[in-house]
Amino acid sequence: MLIAIETLISIVCALCTLVSLLIIIRRNGKTDDRETGIIASDIGYMKSGIDDIKREHKAHNEILFEISGVVKVHETRISALERGNRHA
C-alpha cells in the first residue's frame, strides 16, 4: 500500500509540474525554439522518471507476491501445528 501511495504521489507531482509548465507557456504567449527544446527535454525527463517509478513498482509487486506465497505456506504450517497441539 505504501508503494502505491508513493507512486501515486510521484505521478501527481509530475503532472502538476507539467500543468504548471503549460500554464506558464500560455501566459507568456509565444515560445521560441530554445524554450520548446527545453520543454521537450523537461517532459522527456519527467517521462523517464515515471517509467523508473513504474519499474520499481513492478519489482516491488513481484517481491510482495513471493512473500505472500511464503506467508501462506507458514500459515498452513502454523495451523497444522495448532491442530496437533489440540489433540495432544
C-alpha positions as CSV (number, residue, x, y, z in Angstrom):
1,M,0.0,0.0,0.0
2,L,2.9,2.4,0.9
3,I,4.5,1.7,-2.5
4,A,1.2,2.5,-4.3
5,I,0.9,5.8,-2.4
6,E,4.5,6.8,-3.2
7,T,3.9,6.0,-6.9
8,L,0.6,8.0,-6.9
9,I,2.3,11.0,-5.2
10,S,5.2,10.9,-7.7
11,I,2.8,10.8,-10.7
12,V,0.7,13.6,-9.3
13,C,3.8,15.8,-8.7
14,A,5.0,15.1,-12.3
15,L,1.6,16.0,-13.7
16,C,1.4,19.2,-11.6
17,T,4.8,20.2,-12.9
18,L,3.6,19.6,-16.5
19,V,0.4,21.6,-15.9
20,S,2.3,24.5,-14.3
21,L,4.7,24.5,-17.3
22,L,1.9,24.6,-19.8
23,I,0.2,27.5,-17.9
24,I,3.4,29.5,-17.9
25,I,3.8,28.9,-21.6
26,R,0.3,30.1,-22.4
27,R,0.7,33.1,-20.1
28,N,3.9,34.2,-21.9
29,G,2.2,34.0,-25.2
30,K,4.8,32.7,-27.6
31,T,7.8,30.5,-27.2
32,D,10.9,30.3,-29.3
33,D,12.8,27.2,-30.4
34,R,15.0,27.2,-27.4
35,E,12.1,27.2,-25.0
36,T,10.4,24.5,-27.0
37,G,13.5,22.4,-26.8
38,I,13.8,22.9,-23.0
39,I,10.1,22.0,-22.6
40,A,10.5,18.8,-24.7
41,S,13.6,17.9,-22.6
42,D,11.8,18.5,-19.3
43,I,8.8,16.4,-20.5
44,G,11.2,13.6,-21.5
45,Y,12.9,13.8,-18.1
46,M,9.6,13.6,-16.3
47,K,8.5,10.6,-18.5
48,S,11.8,8.9,-17.7
49,G,11.2,9.4,-14.0
50,I,7.7,8.0,-14.2
51,D,9.0,5.0,-16.2
52,D,11.6,4.4,-13.4
53,I,8.8,4.5,-10.8
54,K,6.7,2.0,-12.8
55,R,9.7,-0.4,-13.0
56,E,10.3,-0.1,-9.3
57,H,6.6,-0.6,-8.5
58,K,6.6,-3.7,-10.7
59,A,9.6,-5.1,-8.9
60,H,8.1,-4.4,-5.5
61,N,4.8,-6.1,-6.6
62,E,6.8,-9.2,-7.6
63,I,8.6,-9.3,-4.3
64,L,5.3,-8.9,-2.5
65,F,3.7,-11.7,-4.5
66,E,6.7,-14.0,-3.5
67,I,6.4,-13.0,0.2
68,S,2.6,-13.7,0.2
69,G,3.3,-17.2,-1.1
70,V,5.7,-17.8,1.7
71,V,3.3,-16.4,4.3
72,K,0.6,-18.8,3.1
73,V,2.9,-21.8,3.5
74,H,3.8,-20.7,7.0
75,E,0.1,-20.1,7.9
76,T,-0.6,-23.7,6.8
77,R,2.2,-25.0,8.9
78,I,1.1,-23.0,11.9
79,S,-2.5,-24.2,11.5
80,A,-1.2,-27.8,11.3
81,L,0.8,-27.3,14.5
82,E,-2.1,-25.8,16.3
83,R,-4.3,-28.7,15.3
84,G,-1.6,-31.1,16.6
85,N,-1.4,-29.3,19.9
86,R,-5.2,-29.5,20.4
87,H,-5.2,-33.3,20.0
88,A,-2.3,-33.9,22.4
